[in-house]
Amino acid sequence: MSRVHKHRPGETDRDRLCFIPLGGMGEIGKNMYVLEYGDEILVIDAGLKFPDSELPGIDYIVPDISYLESNRDKILALIITHGHEDHTGGLPYVLQRIKAPIYGTQLTLGLIRNKLQDDLPMLKPDMHEIRAGDVIKIGSFTVRFIAVAHSIPDCVALSIETPLGRIVHTGDFKLDSTPVDGRVTDYGAFAEEGDKGVMLLCSDSTNAEKKGFTPSEKIISATLDTLFRTYRSKRIIISSFASNVHRIQQVADVSARFNRKIAFLGRSMTRNAELARDTGYLKIDSKIIINIEEIWKYSDNQLVIVTTGSQGEPFSGLVTMSRGENKSIELGEHDVVFLLASVIPGNEKLVNNTINRLFAQGCEVVYERDRQIHVSGHASSEELKIMLNLTRPQYFVPMHGEYKHMVRHSQLAQEVGIPSRNIFLVNNGEILTFTRNNPPKKHGHVQSGAVIVDGNAAGSIKSEVLKERREISEDGVMVVAAAIDERGNLAAPIAIETQGVFISEDSADIFKELYAVSEQTVQELAGSMRGRANPDALRKAIKTRVRDVLRKRNSSFAVVLPVISVKSADSNNIFEKEFF
């Protein structure tokens, strides 16, 4: 779907600046934002979103970039604010479809290279490393990179000077005065941009509902210290995001104080830790790091194992351990597991199942919120108001959050004096247009939405495949196979197979009725088709009648799949199969 826009008399494309979110509005994740001026496009972030229980079997979800694909010649650059998956995870999908130089900080680009090494090993993207404080010219845009504190090092906000005004894009941030790496949010830079005049502020809304200030990441150190003392005799297993370098640093510091060795488990965790150490973002004495294969040499009270799996990811280190399927580690009563991450919405069931399996293995599991085992990386309400006051924008767009978070953030903006008419709640795909002589307005839209990624395949989120998966996962599937000749008569006995279908105790009677109604259906259609087989009509009839029997006799809503094989005219034993 192309953009809908009407030109004013005398107005040209060079007189308009458009802000177009392709993801990240009204949702957590899938962040992607477009700035378009004339025939130039700047793209900010390319994230993914993790699927919930409504999308069985789906690996992840990325933004629909149809608009970018149809305007690929206009794209000047992809700017990535930081290395989290909800801002970088869509790159393997995006970079197969559009080509543009990528700008990011050292750690961010390193994490992207690791990701592409797995997903697109032959791709060699054009990457440009920047640092906080740098100012670069990209076409008509001048971009200043501003240091911000978050839950991963090397994050930046953006101040983008355009021909029509300055736009500040905060990325993910919080105003942590005592960050683990000592790199605080640059208040002075934001104030400077505010003094120059900010036309539009786009700001992180994730924690807009939370009162006060987000606690410092450093409080985790005290929590870890207490937990290490409490479980002094046990082997400690810590699960966190592989990209959370701050959290890994705190684990390493506490481990050193308690004379424990650290072993990293899992490819992403090991690779990211190596990258962070090589680039100086993670400072761990090499003497305390051991390979996972060497843990047998040490007693339980000498070990800390750091792995992924805090979100219940099926193939992560923690989950394979909880299932007893990990070759390196066998869990038992001698283990305690710390889950150092909050649960992403939609992952609650996966995480809960993992915790239950860990307890069943005999482990102690620490996951309660009141133990202060996780601190958010996003600004709470008072910090958001400080950002609004520092930048003093003429117009404001809340971004990065569910719709309720964006609404609450807009209310905070009004509290600090921004008129409601200057605040825009923009949905994915909507175009917010700025012109020289008129107030901005939401004017038209582009194609947007979500693309599901399942293995190497990508497609529409409305795919019938998802509906079929949900139905099969809930009620199972029954296959009814019928072989008929060219006249439509049965050429072999009916065959019925089930997977995951609950059949009550009188299953023999139910199956007898299913066979009978299937055979009767074949006979009735053969008699009504005047000597010519009609596989399509037979499939529909069998599906309807078998489903009626199941619902009446067994209260089952199983998916019924009739499979009809038609006997070839010149063979007595070969059938051409047609599947429903």
C-alpha positions as CSV (number, residue, x, y, z in Angstrom):
1,M,0.0,0.0,0.0
2,S,1.5,3.3,-1.0
3,R,1.5,6.4,1.0
4,V,-1.6,8.5,0.9
5,H,-0.9,12.3,0.7
6,K,-2.4,15.4,-0.9
7,H,-0.1,18.2,-2.0
8,R,-1.0,21.8,-1.1
9,P,-0.7,24.4,-3.9
10,G,2.9,25.3,-4.4
11,E,4.2,22.6,-1.9
12,T,6.9,20.3,-2.9
13,D,8.4,17.1,-1.3
14,R,11.4,19.3,-0.1
15,D,9.0,21.3,2.0
16,R,7.8,18.2,4.0
17,L,9.3,16.2,6.8
18,C,7.6,12.9,7.6
19,F,7.9,10.8,10.8
20,I,6.7,7.3,10.1
21,P,6.8,4.5,12.7
22,L,6.9,1.0,11.2
23,G,7.0,-0.7,14.6
24,G,7.3,0.1,18.3
25,M,4.0,2.0,18.7
26,G,1.4,0.4,20.9
27,E,3.7,-2.6,21.6
28,I,6.9,-3.7,23.3
29,G,9.4,-4.5,20.7
30,K,9.7,-4.4,16.9
31,N,11.1,-0.9,17.0
32,M,11.6,0.8,13.6
33,Y,11.1,4.5,12.9
34,V,11.5,6.4,9.6
35,L,12.3,10.0,8.9
36,E,11.7,11.1,5.3
37,Y,12.6,14.5,3.8
38,G,12.2,14.8,0.1
39,D,13.9,11.9,-1.6
40,E,15.9,11.0,1.5
41,I,15.1,8.4,4.2
42,L,16.7,7.8,7.5
43,V,15.8,4.6,9.4
44,I,16.2,4.3,13.2
45,D,16.5,0.8,14.6
46,A,15.3,-2.5,13.2
47,G,13.9,-4.7,16.0
48,L,12.0,-7.8,16.6
49,K,9.2,-8.8,18.9
50,F,8.9,-12.2,20.6
51,P,5.7,-14.2,19.8
52,D,3.1,-15.0,22.5
53,S,1.0,-18.1,22.9
54,E,-1.3,-17.1,20.1
55,L,1.6,-17.7,17.6
56,P,2.6,-21.3,18.1
57,G,5.9,-22.3,16.6
58,I,6.8,-18.8,15.4
59,D,10.4,-17.8,16.0
60,Y,9.9,-14.0,16.1
61,I,8.0,-11.1,14.5
62,V,9.6,-8.2,12.6
63,P,8.1,-5.0,11.1
64,D,6.5,-5.0,7.6
65,I,9.1,-3.0,5.6
66,S,7.1,-3.0,2.3
67,Y,7.3,0.8,2.3
68,L,11.1,0.8,2.6
69,E,11.4,-1.9,-0.1
70,S,9.4,0.3,-2.5
71,N,11.6,3.3,-1.6
72,R,14.9,1.5,-1.2
73,D,16.8,4.0,-3.4
74,K,15.9,6.8,-1.0
75,I,17.4,5.1,2.1
76,L,20.6,6.9,3.3
77,A,21.3,4.9,6.5
78,L,20.2,2.6,9.3
79,I,21.0,4.1,12.7
80,I,20.9,1.6,15.6
81,T,20.6,3.1,19.1
82,H,21.7,0.1,21.0
83,G,22.3,-3.7,20.9
84,H,19.1,-5.1,22.4
85,E,17.0,-7.6,20.2
86,D,14.0,-5.3,20.1
87,H,16.1,-2.8,18.3
88,T,18.5,-5.0,16.3
89,G,16.8,-8.4,15.9
90,G,15.0,-7.6,12.6
91,L,18.3,-6.8,10.8
92,P,18.8,-10.3,9.3
93,Y,15.4,-10.0,7.7
94,V,15.7,-6.3,6.7
95,L,19.3,-6.5,5.3
96,Q,18.2,-9.2,2.8
97,R,15.7,-6.8,1.3
98,I,17.3,-3.3,1.6
99,K,20.9,-2.2,1.5
100,A,22.1,0.8,3.5
101,P,25.1,1.7,5.7
102,I,24.6,0.9,9.4
103,Y,25.7,3.4,12.1
104,G,26.1,2.3,15.7
105,T,28.5,2.2,18.6
106,Q,31.3,-0.3,19.0
107,L,29.5,-2.8,21.2
108,T,26.2,-2.4,19.2
109,L,28.0,-3.2,15.9
110,G,29.8,-6.1,17.5
111,L,26.6,-7.7,18.7
112,I,25.1,-7.1,15.2
113,R,28.1,-8.9,13.6
114,N,27.6,-11.8,15.9
115,K,23.9,-12.0,15.0
116,L,24.6,-11.8,11.2
117,Q,27.4,-14.4,11.5
118,D,24.7,-16.9,12.5
119,D,21.9,-15.8,10.3
120,L,23.6,-14.3,7.2
121,P,27.2,-15.5,7.2
122,M,27.8,-14.4,3.6
123,L,26.5,-10.8,4.1
124,K,29.1,-8.1,4.7
125,P,27.2,-5.0,5.5
126,D,28.6,-1.5,5.4
127,M,29.1,-0.6,9.1
128,H,30.2,2.8,10.5
129,E,31.3,3.0,14.1
130,I,30.3,6.1,16.1
131,R,30.8,7.3,19.6
132,A,28.6,9.3,21.9
133,G,29.4,13.0,21.2
134,D,30.0,12.4,17.5
135,V,28.1,14.6,15.0
136,I,27.8,13.3,11.4
137,K,26.1,14.6,8.2
138,I,23.9,12.1,6.4
139,G,22.3,13.8,3.4
140,S,20.0,16.6,4.6
141,F,20.2,15.2,8.2
142,T,22.8,16.2,10.8
143,V,22.9,13.6,13.6
144,R,24.3,14.1,17.1
145,F,24.8,11.0,19.2
146,I,24.1,11.5,22.9
147,A,25.1,9.0,25.7
148,V,22.3,7.5,27.6
149,A,22.2,4.9,30.4
150,H,20.2,1.7,29.9
151,S,20.6,-1.9,30.8
152,I,23.2,-2.5,28.1
153,P,26.4,-0.4,27.6
154,D,27.1,2.0,24.7
155,C,23.5,3.2,24.2
156,V,22.9,6.5,22.4
157,A,20.0,8.9,21.9
158,L,19.8,10.9,18.7
159,S,19.4,14.6,18.0
160,I,18.7,15.0,14.3
161,E,18.8,18.4,12.7
162,T,16.6,18.6,9.6
163,P,15.8,21.5,7.2
164,L,12.5,21.9,9.1
165,G,13.6,21.6,12.7
166,R,15.4,19.5,15.3
167,I,14.1,16.0,16.3
168,V,15.3,14.3,19.5
169,H,14.9,10.5,19.6
170,T,15.7,9.2,23.1
171,G,16.0,5.5,22.3
172,D,15.8,3.4,25.5
173,F,17.1,5.3,28.5
174,K,16.9,6.0,32.2
175,L,18.6,8.6,34.4
176,D,20.8,6.3,36.4
177,S,23.2,8.4,38.5
178,T,25.4,5.4,39.4
179,P,25.5,3.1,36.4
180,V,27.7,0.0,36.5
181,D,30.0,1.3,33.8
182,G,30.0,4.9,35.1
183,R,28.6,6.2,31.8
184,V,25.6,8.4,32.8
185,T,23.0,9.9,30.6
186,D,24.3,13.1,29.2
187,Y,22.0,15.7,30.8
188,G,24.1,18.6,29.4
189,A,23.8,17.4,25.8
190,F,20.0,17.2,26.1
191,A,19.8,20.6,27.7
192,E,22.0,22.0,24.9
193,E,19.6,20.6,22.3
194,G,16.7,22.1,24.2
195,D,18.4,25.5,24.2
196,K,18.9,25.3,20.4
197,G,15.2,24.5,20.1
198,V,13.6,21.0,19.7
199,M,10.8,20.8,17.2
200,L,9.9,17.2,18.1
201,L,10.7,14.9,21.0
202,C,10.2,11.1,20.5
203,S,10.6,9.5,23.9
204,D,10.6,6.0,25.5
205,S,7.3,5.3,27.2
206,T,7.8,1.8,28.6
207,N,7.7,2.8,32.3
208,A,5.4,5.8,32.0
209,E,3.0,4.2,34.4
210,K,5.6,3.7,37.1
211,K,5.9,6.5,39.7
212,G,9.1,8.1,40.7
213,F,12.5,7.0,39.5
214,T,13.8,3.7,38.2
215,P,16.4,2.2,40.7
216,S,20.0,2.1,39.8
217,E,21.4,-1.1,38.2
218,K,24.0,-1.1,41.0
219,I,21.4,-2.4,43.6
220,I,21.7,-5.8,41.9
221,S,25.3,-6.1,43.3
222,A,23.9,-5.9,46.9
223,T,21.3,-8.5,46.0
224,L,23.8,-10.8,44.5
225,D,26.1,-10.4,47.5
226,T,23.3,-11.5,49.8
227,L,22.3,-14.4,47.7
228,F,26.0,-15.6,47.4
229,R,26.2,-15.6,51.2
230,T,22.9,-17.3,51.6
231,Y,23.8,-20.1,49.2
232,R,27.5,-20.3,50.0
233,S,27.7,-24.1,49.8
234,K,25.7,-24.6,46.5
235,R,26.6,-24.4,42.9
236,I,25.2,-21.1,41.5
237,I,23.6,-21.0,38.1
238,I,22.6,-17.6,36.8
239,S,20.3,-17.0,33.9
240,S,20.2,-13.6,32.1
241,F,20.0,-12.0,28.7
242,A,23.2,-12.7,26.7
243,S,23.4,-9.0,25.9
244,N,23.1,-7.7,29.5
245,V,26.7,-6.9,29.9
246,H,26.1,-4.8,33.1
247,R,24.5,-7.8,34.8
248,I,27.3,-10.1,33.7
249,Q,29.8,-7.6,35.1
250,Q,28.1,-7.6,38.5
251,V,28.0,-11.4,38.6
252,A,31.7,-11.5,37.8
253,D,32.6,-8.9,40.5
254,V,30.6,-10.8,43.2
255,S,32.1,-14.1,42.0
256,A,35.6,-12.8,42.4
257,R,34.8,-11.6,45.9
258,F,33.6,-15.1,46.9
259,N,36.5,-16.9,45.1
260,R,34.2,-18.6,42.6
261,K,35.1,-19.5,39.0
262,I,32.8,-18.5,36.1
263,A,31.8,-20.7,33.2
264,F,29.6,-19.4,30.4
265,L,27.1,-21.8,28.8
266,G,25.5,-21.3,25.5
267,R,26.8,-19.9,22.2
268,S,25.2,-16.5,22.4
269,M,26.3,-16.0,26.0
270,T,29.8,-17.2,25.4
271,R,30.2,-15.1,22.2
272,N,28.8,-11.9,23.7
273,A,30.9,-12.2,26.8
274,E,34.0,-12.6,24.6
275,L,33.1,-9.6,22.5
276,A,32.4,-7.5,25.6
277,R,35.8,-8.5,27.1
278,D,37.7,-7.9,23.9
279,T,36.1,-4.4,23.5
280,G,36.7,-3.4,27.1
281,Y,33.0,-3.3,28.1
282,L,33.3,-6.3,30.4
283,K,36.2,-6.5,32.8
284,I,36.8,-10.0,34.2
285,D,40.1,-11.4,35.4
286,S,40.9,-14.3,33.0
287,K,42.0,-16.3,36.0
288,I,38.4,-16.8,37.2
289,I,37.0,-17.9,33.8
290,I,36.9,-21.6,33.0
291,N,35.5,-23.6,30.1
292,I,32.2,-25.4,30.8
293,E,34.0,-28.7,30.1
294,E,36.2,-28.1,33.1
295,I,33.6,-27.6,35.8
296,W,34.0,-31.2,37.0
297,K,37.4,-30.1,38.4
298,Y,35.8,-27.8,41.0
299,S,33.5,-28.2,44.0
300,D,30.0,-26.8,44.0
301,N,30.9,-23.8,46.2
302,Q,33.6,-22.8,43.8
303,L,31.4,-22.4,40.7
304,V,29.1,-19.9,39.0
305,I,27.6,-20.9,35.7
306,V,26.1,-18.0,33.6
307,T,23.7,-19.0,30.8
308,T,20.7,-17.9,28.8
309,G,17.1,-19.0,29.3
310,S,15.6,-16.3,31.5
311,Q,12.6,-16.1,29.1
312,G,12.1,-19.9,28.8
313,E,13.6,-20.0,25.3
314,P,13.2,-23.7,24.2
315,F,16.8,-24.3,23.2
316,S,18.5,-22.1,25.8
317,G,21.0,-23.4,28.3
318,L,18.7,-23.1,31.3
319,V,15.8,-24.8,29.6
320,T,17.8,-27.8,28.3
321,M,19.2,-28.2,31.8
322,S,15.7,-28.1,33.3
323,R,14.7,-30.9,30.9
324,G,17.8,-33.0,31.8
325,E,19.0,-32.7,28.3
326,N,22.2,-30.7,28.7
327,K,25.4,-32.7,28.2
328,S,27.6,-30.5,30.4
329,I,25.4,-30.1,33.5
330,E,23.2,-32.3,35.5
331,L,21.1,-30.4,38.0
332,G,20.2,-31.5,41.5
333,E,19.8,-30.5,45.1
334,H,23.3,-29.0,45.1
335,D,22.2,-26.2,42.7
336,V,20.5,-22.8,43.1
337,V,19.3,-20.9,40.1
338,F,18.9,-17.1,39.9
339,L,16.7,-15.7,37.2
340,L,18.1,-12.2,36.7
341,A,15.6,-10.8,34.3
342,S,11.9,-9.7,34.3
343,V,9.5,-11.8,32.2
344,I,8.7,-10.3,28.8
345,P,4.9,-10.1,28.3
346,G,3.8,-13.3,26.6
347,N,6.6,-15.4,28.0
348,E,5.0,-16.0,31.4
349,K,4.0,-19.6,30.7
350,L,7.3,-20.6,29.2
351,V,9.2,-19.1,32.3
352,N,6.8,-20.7,34.7
353,N,7.2,-24.1,33.1
354,T,10.9,-23.8,33.3
355,I,10.8,-22.8,37.0
356,N,8.6,-25.8,37.8
357,R,11.0,-28.2,36.0
358,L,13.9,-26.7,37.9
359,F,12.2,-27.3,41.2
360,A,11.4,-30.9,40.1
361,Q,15.1,-31.4,39.5
362,G,15.7,-30.6,43.1
363,C,17.1,-27.1,42.6
364,E,16.4,-24.0,44.7
365,V,15.1,-21.2,42.4
366,V,15.3,-17.5,43.1
367,Y,12.9,-15.5,40.9
368,E,10.7,-13.5,43.1
369,R,10.5,-9.8,42.3
370,D,10.7,-8.8,46.0
371,R,14.3,-10.2,46.0
372,Q,15.4,-7.3,43.8
373,I,16.9,-9.6,41.2
374,H,16.1,-7.3,38.3
375,V,16.1,-3.6,37.7
376,S,14.4,-2.0,34.7
377,G,16.5,-0.2,32.1
378,H,13.7,2.3,31.3
379,A,12.9,5.7,32.8
380,S,10.0,6.0,35.2
381,S,7.5,8.9,35.3
382,E,9.7,11.5,37.1
383,E,12.6,10.8,34.7
384,L,10.4,11.2,31.7
385,K,9.3,14.6,33.0
386,I,12.9,15.6,33.5
387,M,13.6,14.6,29.8
388,L,10.7,16.7,28.7
389,N,11.9,19.7,30.7
390,L,15.5,19.3,29.5
391,T,14.5,19.3,25.8
392,R,11.4,21.5,26.0
393,P,10.0,20.3,22.7
394,Q,7.4,22.2,20.7
395,Y,5.8,18.9,19.7
396,F,5.9,15.5,21.4
397,V,5.4,11.8,20.3
398,P,5.5,9.1,22.9
399,M,6.9,5.9,21.5
400,H,8.2,2.4,22.5
401,G,5.4,1.1,24.7
402,E,1.9,-0.4,24.8
403,Y,-0.8,2.1,24.0
404,K,-1.6,2.6,27.7
405,H,2.0,3.6,28.3
406,M,1.9,6.1,25.4
407,V,-1.3,7.6,26.7
408,R,0.2,8.0,30.2
409,H,3.3,9.5,28.8
410,S,1.2,12.1,26.9
411,Q,-0.4,13.0,30.2
412,L,3.0,13.5,31.8
413,A,3.9,15.8,28.9
414,Q,0.7,17.9,29.5
415,E,1.7,18.0,33.2
416,V,4.9,19.8,32.3
417,G,3.2,22.3,30.1
418,I,3.0,20.8,26.6
419,P,-0.4,21.6,25.1
420,S,-2.5,18.6,24.2
421,R,-2.8,19.8,20.6
422,N,1.0,19.5,20.3
423,I,1.0,15.9,21.4
424,F,0.5,13.1,18.9
425,L,-0.3,9.4,19.5
426,V,0.9,7.9,16.3
427,N,0.1,4.3,15.3
428,N,2.4,2.1,13.3
429,G,2.2,3.2,9.6
430,E,0.7,6.6,10.3
431,I,2.5,9.6,8.8
432,L,3.1,12.6,11.0
433,T,3.9,15.4,8.5
434,F,5.7,18.7,9.2
435,T,5.6,21.6,6.8
436,R,7.2,25.0,7.0
437,N,4.2,27.2,7.5
438,N,1.6,24.9,9.1
439,P,1.3,22.9,12.3
440,P,2.1,19.2,11.9
441,K,-0.7,16.7,11.3
442,K,-1.3,13.0,10.9
443,H,-1.8,12.8,7.2
444,G,-2.1,9.4,5.4
445,H,-0.5,6.2,6.1
446,V,1.9,3.5,4.7
447,Q,1.7,-0.2,4.7
448,S,2.8,-1.5,8.1
449,G,2.1,-4.3,10.5
450,A,4.0,-7.5,11.3
451,V,5.8,-10.2,9.5
452,I,6.2,-13.6,11.2
453,V,9.5,-15.4,10.8
454,D,9.4,-19.2,11.2
455,G,12.9,-20.7,10.5
456,N,14.0,-19.2,7.2
457,A,10.5,-18.4,6.0
458,A,8.7,-15.1,6.5
459,G,5.1,-14.2,5.8
460,S,2.0,-12.3,6.8
461,I,0.9,-12.5,10.4
462,K,-2.6,-13.3,9.2
463,S,-1.5,-16.5,7.6
464,E,-4.0,-19.4,7.8
465,V,-1.0,-21.5,9.0
466,L,-1.3,-19.9,12.4
467,K,-5.0,-20.6,12.7
468,E,-4.3,-24.3,11.8
469,R,-1.5,-24.5,14.3
470,R,-3.6,-23.1,17.1
471,E,-6.5,-25.5,16.3
472,I,-4.2,-28.5,16.1
473,S,-2.4,-27.5,19.3
474,E,-5.6,-27.2,21.2
475,D,-7.6,-30.2,19.9
476,G,-5.4,-32.5,17.9
477,V,-5.9,-33.7,14.4
478,M,-7.8,-36.7,12.9
479,V,-6.9,-37.9,9.4
480,V,-9.6,-39.8,7.5
481,A,-8.1,-41.6,4.4
482,A,-10.4,-42.9,1.6
483,A,-9.2,-44.6,-1.6
484,I,-11.8,-44.4,-4.4
485,D,-12.0,-45.5,-8.0
486,E,-12.9,-43.2,-10.9
487,R,-16.6,-43.8,-10.3
488,G,-16.3,-42.7,-6.7
489,N,-16.7,-46.1,-5.1
490,L,-14.5,-47.3,-2.3
491,A,-11.4,-49.1,-3.6
492,A,-10.0,-50.0,-0.2
493,P,-11.2,-49.8,3.5
494,I,-11.4,-46.4,5.2
495,A,-8.4,-45.6,7.4
496,I,-8.5,-43.3,10.4
497,E,-5.5,-42.0,12.3
498,T,-5.3,-39.4,15.2
499,Q,-2.7,-37.3,16.8
500,G,-3.5,-35.5,20.1
501,V,-7.2,-36.2,20.0
502,F,-8.9,-37.1,23.2
503,I,-11.3,-40.0,22.8
504,S,-13.5,-41.0,25.7
505,E,-13.8,-44.4,27.2
506,D,-16.3,-45.7,24.6
507,S,-13.7,-45.1,21.9
508,A,-14.5,-48.4,20.2
509,D,-18.1,-47.4,19.6
510,I,-17.0,-43.9,18.5
511,F,-14.5,-45.2,16.0
512,K,-17.1,-47.7,14.7
513,E,-19.5,-44.8,14.1
514,L,-16.7,-42.8,12.4
515,Y,-15.9,-45.6,10.0
516,A,-19.6,-46.1,9.3
517,V,-20.4,-42.5,8.6
518,S,-17.3,-42.2,6.3
519,E,-18.2,-45.2,4.3
520,Q,-21.8,-44.0,4.0
521,T,-20.6,-40.6,2.8
522,V,-18.5,-42.2,0.0
523,Q,-21.4,-44.4,-1.1
524,E,-23.9,-41.5,-1.1
525,L,-21.7,-39.3,-3.2
526,A,-20.8,-42.1,-5.6
527,G,-24.5,-42.6,-6.2
528,S,-25.2,-38.9,-6.8
529,M,-22.2,-38.2,-9.1
530,R,-23.4,-40.3,-12.0
531,G,-20.4,-42.5,-12.2
532,R,-17.7,-39.8,-11.9
533,A,-15.5,-39.3,-8.7
534,N,-15.5,-35.8,-7.2
535,P,-12.7,-35.7,-4.6
536,D,-13.4,-32.1,-3.6
537,A,-17.0,-32.7,-2.7
538,L,-16.1,-35.9,-0.9
539,R,-13.5,-34.2,1.2
540,K,-16.0,-31.5,2.3
541,A,-18.7,-34.1,3.1
542,I,-16.4,-36.4,5.1
543,K,-15.0,-33.4,7.1
544,T,-18.5,-32.2,8.0
545,R,-20.0,-35.5,9.0
546,V,-16.9,-36.8,10.9
547,R,-16.7,-33.5,12.8
548,D,-20.4,-33.8,13.7
549,V,-19.9,-37.2,15.1
550,L,-16.9,-36.1,17.2
551,R,-18.7,-33.1,18.6
552,K,-21.9,-35.1,19.4
553,R,-20.3,-38.2,20.8
554,N,-17.0,-36.9,22.2
555,S,-17.3,-33.1,22.6
556,S,-14.1,-32.9,20.5
557,F,-13.3,-30.1,18.2
558,A,-10.3,-31.9,16.6
559,V,-9.1,-30.7,13.2
560,V,-10.4,-33.2,10.6
561,L,-8.3,-33.8,7.5
562,P,-9.8,-36.0,4.9
563,V,-7.2,-37.5,2.5
564,I,-8.7,-38.8,-0.8
565,S,-6.7,-41.1,-3.1
566,V,-8.1,-41.6,-6.6
567,K,-7.3,-44.9,-8.4
568,S,-5.5,-44.4,-11.7
569,A,-7.3,-45.8,-14.8
570,D,-4.4,-47.8,-16.0
571,S,-3.2,-49.3,-12.7
572,N,-4.7,-51.6,-10.1
573,N,-2.4,-50.6,-7.3
574,I,-1.2,-47.0,-7.9
575,F,-3.1,-44.0,-6.5
576,E,-2.8,-40.3,-7.1
577,K,-3.1,-38.7,-3.7
578,E,-4.8,-35.3,-3.2
579,F,-4.4,-33.7,0.2
580,F,-6.8,-31.4,1.9
